[in-house]
C-alpha cells in the first residue's frame, strides 16, 4: 500500500517520520519543515487506517510492509526512520524485516519489549471501549498519559482534535497490533547503524529508565533525555527535540 504523506525538501538523505497512536502525520509538521530546511528530504507518512491512508492493519509488521512498499514506490533505497511511540514500533519492525533499508534510527518515547500481560489486558479493554463507544470513548482520559501533567491546554485540545478524526476500524485493528507486537530487542542489538534514543523525563508510558536500558543494548546508540516532556516529546518540547534530531542527522 502506498501511504499518504507529506514530502518536503531535497537531498541525499531521506528522513521518514512515523507517527504515534492514535494520531497521524500532522504531529510531525514542524519537524518535517526543520529537517527539510537543513537540506534533507523529509517524508511524514500516515500509517494505514490513520489520517489520509485507508485500510487497517492488525500487525505492526503489516504497517512496516506498507512503509517498505512506499519506499520502493518513491525510489528510496535507504532512509533514516524517526519513530515515536507506535511509530517507534514500526521503525523497529523495519529493523526486523528490512534492515538493509535503514541508514539510521531515531526512536522516541518507545520501547523494544512487548506488552506485559497487564498492558495486553488494557489493550483488550480499549478495543472493547472503541467497539462500543467509538474513538471518542477512547479519548475520555485516554490522552492523559500521552503528555506531561503540565502540558498546555491548547496542545491537549490539538491532540484530541487529531485523534477524533481517526478511522474507528484503523484504531481498533492497530490496538490489536500494539497488543500483539513481538520483541525487537535482538533486532536492534544486531544493527550496525547509529541509533538515537530520545525520551521525555516525564514520560510515564515509556519511562526514561526503560529507554536508557534499551539504548544500552545497542552497539551504536546515543541516549537523549528531553527535560519536562512526556510521551510526545516532539510536541511538548519541540526546540529540544529538534536539536536532538538534527544532531542525530549530523552523525549520519
Residue, then its C-alpha position, 0 to 999 in steps of 0.5 A: x500500500x502506498x501511504x499518504x504523506x507529506x514530502x518536503x525538501x531535497x537531498x541525499x538523505x531521506x528522513x521518514x517520520x512515523x507517527x504515534x497512536x492514535x494520531x497521524x502525520x500532522x504531529x510531525x509538521x514542524x519537524x518535517x519543515x526543520x529537517x527539510x530546511x537543513x537540506x534533507x528530504x523529509x517524508x511524514x507518512x500516515x500509517x494505514x487506517x490513520x489520517x489520509x491512508x485507508x485500510x487497517x492493519x492488525x500487525x505492526x509488521x503489516x504497517x512496516x510492509x506498507x512503509x517498505x512498499x512506499x519506499x520502493x514506490x518513491x525510489x528510496x533505497x535507504x532512509x533514516x526512520x524517526x519513530x515515536x511511540x507506535x511509530x517507534x514500533x514500526x521503525x523497529x519492525x523495519x529493523x526486523x524485516x528490512x534492515x538493509x533499508x535503514x541508514x539510521x534510527x531515531x526512536x522516541x518515547x518507545x520501547x523494544x519489549x512487548x506488552x506485559x500481560x497487564x498492558x495486553x489486558x488494557x489493550x483488550x479493554x480499549x478495543x472493547x471501549x472503541x467497539x462500543x463507544x467509538x474513538x471518542x470513548x477512547x479519548x475520555x482520559x485516554x490522552x492523559x498519559x500521552x503528555x506531561x501533567x503540565x502540558x498546555x491546554x491548547x496542545x491537549x485540545x490539538x491532540x484530541x482534535x487529531x485523534x477524533x478524526x481517526x478511522x474507528x476500524x484503523x484504531x481498533x485493528x492497530x490496538x490489536x497490533x500494539x497488543x500483539x507486537x513481538x520483541x525487537x530487542x535482538x533486532x536492534x542489538x544486531x544493527x550496525x547503524x547509529x541509533x538515537x534514543x530520545x525520551x521525555x523525563x516525564x514520560x510515564x508510558x515509556x519511562x526514561x529508565x526503560x529507554x536508557x536500558x534499551x539504548x544500552x543494548x545497542x552497539x551504536x546508540x546515543x541516549x537523549x533525555x528531553x527535560x519536562x516532556x512526556x510521551x510526545x516529546x516532539x510536541x511538548x518540547x519541540x526546540x529540544x527535540x529538534x536539536x536532538x534530531x538534527x544532531x542525530x542527522x549530523x552523525x549520519 
